[in-house]
Amino acid sequence: MGLLSKKDAKLITDPLADNNPITIQVLGICSALAITAQLKASIVMAISVMAVLGIGNVVISLMRNIIPSKIRIIVQLVVVAALVIIVDQVLKAFSYELSKTLSVFVGLIITNCIIMGRFEAFALGNGPWRSFLDGIGNAAGYGLILVIVGFFRELLGSGTLLGFKVLGDPIEKTGLYAIGYENNGFMLLSPMALIVVGIIIWVQRSRNKALIED
């Protein structure tokens, strides 16, 4: 018997496509707009949310039978805040410049609707293993959209990926710049992130008509 049953595997695969937290559930939009101008920041934010949501789901699941219903939201906030503080300190210790780029948005993971939503909708009613898979799956779905948006915004807005010049040098006019290509500065503005997410939603619904609401 494999490590994952078909039902457990769907906890990871569904959020990557037909139940994506951003494009289907429309959650976590703020960070998708704010930090995706650079691919590296998008990747680090995705990994940070995956760590917080995966571990957080397990902690809430383990505590689900002893958390008084009246204070469950407070307990959830304490758990996610503690995990976010740990992530923030790790970033400052090993990648200080990137932590400054992400700035307050790491702290805003605490209020990310995806995390609180999975605590409430899944971790409080399921065991630790399935809660962990659900957390990893939803964080991966969230991170996938961030990486796609970050890829196109940095590539078209700066001509770079992960800081490396991939389209040529705009100053020395090499690569695509030699034939008149210019970076699209609009791609670095937050509204363009919303447009890119909108295009992803359009493509997704074009491929799967079942996702189109009446």
PAPA-367819 format. One line per 10 residues: number of its first residue (from 1); their letters; for each residue x, y, z of N, C-alpha, C. Coordinates in steps of 0.05 Angstrom, whole numbers, plus 5000, padded with zeros to 4 digits. Layout:
! PAPA-367819
NUM = A = X/Y/Z/X/Y/Z/X/Y/Z; ...
***
This chain:
! PAPA-367819
1 = MGLLSKKDAK = 5017/4976/5000/5000/5000/5000/5018/5025/5000; 5012/5044/4983/5028/5068/4982/5025/5086/5006; 5043/5105/5008/5043/5123/5030/5017/5140/5031; 5007/5147/5007/4983/5164/5005/4961/5148/4991; 4938/5149/5004/4914/5138/4990/4905/5157/4969; 4887/5149/4952/4876/5167/4931/4863/5191/4944; 4849/5186/4966/4835/5208/4979/4855/5228/4992; 4876/5218/5003/4897/5235/5015/4912/5251/4993; 4917/5237/4971/4932/5250/4949/4916/5274/4938; 4889/5272/4938/4873/5294/4928/4875/5319/4946
11 = LITDPLADNN = 4883/5315/4971/4887/5338/4989/4910/5356/4979; 4929/5343/4965/4952/5358/4954/4946/5368/4926; 4934/5351/4910/4931/5357/4881/4908/5376/4875; 4886/5374/4890/4863/5392/4885/4869/5421/4887; 4884/5430/4908/4890/5459/4910/4909/5469/4888; 4922/5451/4874/4940/5459/4853/4925/5467/4827; 4899/5459/4826/4885/5464/4801/4856/5473/4807; 4838/5453/4809/4809/5459/4810/4799/5471/4836; 4816/5471/4856/4807/5484/4881/4829/5502/4892; 4842/5517/4873/4864/5534/4881/4855/5556/4900
21 = PITIQVLGIC = 4870/5561/4921/4862/5581/4941/4859/5609/4930; 4876/5616/4910/4875/5643/4899/4855/5645/4876; 4858/5628/4857/4841/5631/4832/4813/5620/4835; 4808/5602/4853/4781/5591/4857/4768/5601/4882; 4783/5600/4905/4771/5609/4930/4775/5639/4934; 4792/5651/4918/4798/5680/4919/4806/5688/4947; 4827/5674/4957/4839/5680/4983/4868/5687/4979; 4880/5702/4998/4908/5709/4997/4916/5727/4974; 4897/5743/4965/4902/5761/4942/4922/5783/4948; 4921/5793/4973/4938/5816/4980/4967/5811/4976
31 = SALAITAQLK = 4977/5789/4986/5006/5783/4982/5012/5777/4953; 4993/5766/4938/4998/5761/4910/5002/5787/4895; 4989/5808/4904/4993/5834/4891/5018/5848/4900; 5025/5844/4925/5046/5861/4938/5074/5852/4933; 5079/5825/4933/5107/5817/4934/5116/5801/4909; 5100/5802/4888/5106/5786/4864/5121/5801/4843; 5131/5824/4849/5147/5839/4829/5174/5825/4825; 5183/5809/4844/5208/5794/4842/5202/5764/4846; 5213/5747/4829/5208/5719/4831/5219/5707/4856; 5243/5717/4865/5255/5706/4889/5237/5711/4914
41 = ASIVMAISVM = 5226/5735/4915/5208/5742/4938/5183/5724/4937; 5173/5718/4913/5150/5701/4910/5156/5673/4920; 5179/5663/4913/5186/5636/4921/5189/5634/4952; 5203/5654/4963/5207/5654/4992/5181/5657/5007; 5163/5674/4997/5137/5676/5010/5121/5650/5008; 5123/5637/4985/5109/5611/4982/5119/5590/5002; 5146/5589/5005/5158/5570/5023/5150/5577/5052; 5150/5603/5058/5143/5612/5085/5114/5604/5092; 5096/5608/5074/5068/5601/5079/5065/5571/5081; 5080/5556/5065/5079/5527/5066/5088/5517/5094
51 = AVLGIGNVVI = 5109/5528/5104/5119/5520/5131/5099/5527/5152; 5088/5551/5151/5068/5560/5172/5043/5543/5170; 5032/5539/5146/5007/5525/5143/5009/5496/5148; 5031/5484/5139/5035/5455/5144/5038/5449/5173; 5056/5463/5187/5060/5458/5215/5036/5467/5232; 5025/5490/5224/5002/5501/5239/4978/5482/5238; 4973/5471/5215/4950/5451/5213/4954/5428/5231; 4979/5418/5233/4985/5395/5251/4981/5403/5280; 4990/5426/5288/4988/5435/5316/4958/5438/5323; 4943/5451/5306/4914/5455/5311/4900/5428/5312
61 = SLMRNIIPSK = 4907/5410/5294/4895/5384/5294/4900/5369/5320; 4925/5370/5330/4932/5357/5355/4917/5369/5379; 4911/5394/5377/4898/5408/5399/4867/5409/5396; 4857/5399/5375/4829/5403/5368/4809/5394/5389; 4816/5373/5404/4797/5363/5424/4799/5377/5451; 4819/5395/5454/4822/5408/5480/4818/5438/5478; 4814/5448/5453/4810/5477/5449/4781/5484/5455; 4775/5501/5474/4747/5510/5479/4737/5524/5455; 4713/5518/5447/4701/5530/5422/4701/5561/5423; 4697/5572/5446/4694/5601/5448/4720/5616/5443
71 = IRIIVQLVVV = 4743/5603/5447/4768/5617/5443/4785/5604/5421; 4772/5588/5404/4788/5574/5383/4802/5593/5364; 4789/5616/5357/4801/5635/5339/4826/5647/5352; 4825/5654/5378/4847/5665/5392/4870/5645/5392; 4864/5620/5398/4885/5599/5398/4898/5596/5371; 4882/5597/5350/4892/5595/5323/4911/5618/5317; 4903/5642/5325/4920/5665/5320/4946/5663/5335; 4945/5653/5359/4970/5650/5375/4989/5630/5361; 4977/5608/5351/4994/5588/5338/5007/5599/5313; 4991/5612/5296/5001/5622/5270/5021/5645/5276
81 = AALVIIVDQV = 5016/5662/5296/5034/5684/5302/5061/5673/5311; 5061/5652/5328/5086/5641/5337/5102/5630/5314; 5089/5616/5295/5102/5605/5272/5113/5626/5254; 5098/5647/5250/5106/5669/5232/5131/5684/5244; 5131/5687/5271/5154/5699/5284/5179/5683/5279; 5176/5656/5281/5199/5638/5276/5209/5642/5247; 5190/5641/5228/5197/5645/5200/5211/5671/5195; 5201/5693/5207/5212/5719/5204/5241/5720/5214; 5245/5708/5237/5272/5708/5249/5292/5692/5233; 5282/5670/5221/5300/5654/5204/5308/5670/5179
91 = LKAFSYELSK = 5288/5684/5167/5294/5701/5144/5315/5722/5150; 5311/5735/5173/5330/5757/5181/5357/5746/5187; 5359/5721/5196/5385/5709/5202/5400/5700/5177; 5385/5689/5157/5398/5677/5134/5395/5693/5108; 5376/5711/5107/5372/5727/5083/5361/5754/5090; 5378/5771/5102/5368/5796/5113/5358/5815/5092; 5371/5817/5069/5362/5835/5048/5335/5827/5038; 5331/5801/5035/5305/5792/5025/5283/5796/5046; 5290/5793/5071/5271/5798/5093/5262/5827/5093; 5280/5846/5086/5273/5874/5084/5255/5879/5060
101 = TLSVFVGLII = 5259/5864/5038/5242/5866/5014/5214/5857/5020; 5212/5835/5035/5185/5825/5042/5172/5842/5063; 5189/5854/5080/5180/5873/5100/5156/5863/5116; 5135/5879/5118/5112/5873/5135/5096/5850/5124; 5101/5842/5099/5083/5821/5087/5088/5794/5099; 5112/5789/5111/5116/5764/5126/5097/5764/5150; 5097/5786/5164/5079/5788/5188/5050/5785/5181; 5043/5794/5156/5015/5792/5148/5006/5764/5141; 5025/5745/5142/5017/5717/5139/4998/5709/5161; 5001/5723/5184/4983/5717/5207/4954/5721/5199
111 = TNCIIMGRFE = 4948/5741/5183/4920/5746/5176/4913/5735/5148; 4930/5718/5137/4925/5706/5111/4899/5689/5113; 4880/5695/5097/4854/5681/5099/4857/5651/5094; 4876/5643/5077/4880/5615/5071/4887/5599/5096; 4905/5610/5113/4914/5596/5137/4891/5593/5157; 4878/5615/5164/4856/5614/5183/4833/5597/5172; 4829/5598/5146/4808/5582/5134/4813/5552/5136; 4838/5544/5131/4845/5515/5133/4844/5506/5162; 4852/5523/5181/4850/5515/5209/4821/5509/5216; 4804/5527/5208/4775/5525/5215/4762/5502/5199
121 = AFALGNGPWR = 4767/5501/5173/4752/5482/5156/4762/5454/5157; 4788/5451/5163/4799/5424/5161/4813/5414/5186; 4832/5429/5196/4849/5419/5219/4832/5414/5244; 4811/5429/5248/4795/5425/5272/4778/5400/5270; 4776/5388/5247/4759/5364/5244/4773/5339/5234; 4800/5341/5231/4815/5318/5220/4840/5313/5235; 4852/5289/5231/4876/5281/5244/4901/5296/5234; 4923/5293/5249/4948/5308/5242/4959/5302/5214; 4959/5277/5205/4970/5270/5179/4955/5283/5156; 4928/5279/5156/4912/5291/5135/4912/5321/5137
131 = SFLDGIGNAA = 4914/5332/5161/4916/5362/5164/4942/5372/5152; 4963/5357/5156/4989/5365/5145/4988/5365/5114; 4976/5344/5103/4974/5343/5074/4957/5365/5063; 4935/5371/5077/4917/5393/5069/4932/5420/5070; 4948/5424/5091/4964/5449/5093/4984/5451/5071; 4999/5430/5066/5019/5430/5045/5006/5434/5017; 4984/5421/5012/4970/5424/4987/4960/5452/4981; 4947/5464/5001/4936/5491/4997/4959/5511/4995; 4980/5508/5011/5003/5526/5009/5017/5523/4982; 5018/5498/4972/5031/5494/4945/5014/5507/4923
141 = GYGLILVIVG = 4987/5505/4926/4970/5518/4906/4973/5548/4907; 4974/5559/4931/4979/5588/4935/5006/5596/4923; 5027/5580/4930/5054/5586/4921/5057/5584/4891; 5043/5565/4878/5044/5562/4849/5035/5587/4835; 5013/5599/4844/5004/5624/4832/5023/5647/4836; 5034/5649/4861/5054/5669/4867/5078/5667/4848; 5088/5643/4844/5112/5638/4827/5106/5645/4798; 5082/5637/4788/5075/5644/4761/5073/5674/4757; 5059/5688/4775/5056/5717/4773/5084/5730/4776; 5100/5721/4795/5127/5733/4799/5144/5729/4774
151 = FFRELLGSGT = 5142/5705/4762/5158/5699/4738/5152/5720/4716; 5127/5724/4709/5120/5742/4687/5125/5771/4694; 5120/5778/4719/5124/5806/4727/5153/5814/4726; 5171/5797/4737/5199/5804/4736/5211/5802/4708; 5202/5781/4693/5213/5778/4666/5206/5801/4648; 5180/5808/4648/5171/5829/4630/5175/5857/4641; 5177/5859/4667/5181/5886/4679/5210/5894/4682; 5227/5874/4687/5256/5880/4692/5274/5866/4672; 5264/5847/4658/5281/5832/4639/5300/5812/4654; 5293/5806/4679/5310/5788/4694/5293/5766/4707
161 = LLGFKVLGDP = 5307/5745/4716/5294/5724/4732/5313/5717/4755; 5303/5719/4779/5320/5714/4803/5344/5733/4803; 5341/5756/4790/5362/5776/4790/5381/5773/4767; 5379/5752/4751/5397/5747/4728/5385/5759/4703; 5401/5772/4687/5392/5784/4662/5388/5762/4641; 5363/5758/4633/5357/5736/4614/5349/5746/4587; 5342/5772/4585/5335/5783/4559/5357/5800/4547; 5379/5802/4561/5401/5819/4552/5405/5843/4571; 5423/5861/4563/5429/5884/4579/5416/5909/4567; 5397/5921/4581/5383/5945/4570/5401/5969/4566
171 = IEKTGLYAIG = 5423/5970/4581/5441/5993/4579/5459/5990/4555; 5471/5966/4552/5489/5961/4530/5475/5952/4504; 5448/5949/4507/5432/5941/4484/5440/5915/4472; 5441/5894/4489/5447/5867/4479/5422/5850/4481; 5422/5827/4468/5399/5809/4469/5375/5821/4455; 5352/5818/4468/5327/5829/4456/5327/5860/4454; 5343/5872/4472/5344/5901/4472/5357/5912/4447; 5373/5895/4435/5387/5904/4410/5368/5907/4387; 5344/5895/4388/5325/5898/4367/5302/5916/4375; 5306/5931/4396/5287/5952/4404/5268/5944/4426
181 = YENNGFMLLS = 5272/5921/4439/5254/5913/4461/5259/5931/4485; 5237/5938/4499/5239/5954/4523/5223/5940/4546; 5234/5942/4570/5219/5931/4593/5193/5946/4597; 5173/5931/4606/5146/5942/4612/5145/5949/4641; 5150/5975/4647/5150/5984/4675/5124/5980/4690; 5102/5978/4674/5076/5974/4687/5074/5947/4701; 5090/5928/4692/5089/5901/4704/5098/5901/4733; 5113/5922/4740/5124/5923/4767/5104/5936/4787; 5082/5947/4776/5062/5959/4793/5041/5938/4802; 5031/5942/4827/5013/5922/4838/4989/5916/4821
191 = PMALIVVGII = 4976/5935/4809/4952/5929/4792/4958/5908/4771; 4982/5907/4760/4989/5888/4739/4988/5859/4750; 4994/5856/4776/4992/5829/4789/4964/5820/4787; 4945/5838/4792/4917/5831/4791/4909/5823/4763; 4920/5836/4743/4913/5830/4715/4925/5802/4708; 4949/5797/4717/4961/5770/4712/4945/5748/4725; 4937/5753/4750/4920/5733/4764/4894/5729/4749; 4882/5751/4739/4858/5750/4723/4861/5733/4698; 4884/5736/4685/4890/5720/4661/4892/5690/4668; 4905/5684/4691/4907/5656/4700/4879/5645/4705
201 = IWVQRSRNKA = 4862/5661/4718/4835/5652/4724/4820/5646/4697; 4823/5664/4678/4810/5661/4652/4820/5635/4638; 4846/5630/4638/4857/5606/4626/4847/5581/4640; 4846/5582/4666/4837/5559/4682/4808/5552/4676; 4791/5573/4675/4763/5568/4669/4758/5561/4640; 4775/5569/4622/4773/5562/4594/4778/5532/4590; 4797/5522/4606/4804/5494/4604/4784/5476/4619; 4771/5486/4640/4752/5470/4655/4726/5486/4658; 4707/5480/4641/4682/5495/4641/4666/5491/4667; 4672/5470/4682/4657/5465/4707/4663/5486/4728
211 = LIED = 4685/5501/4724/4692/5522/4744/4677/5548/4739; 4664/5550/4716/4649/5575/4709/4623/5576/4725; 4620/5597/4740/4596/5600/4756/4572/5610/4739; 4548/5601/4746/4524/5609/4732/4517/5638/4739
***
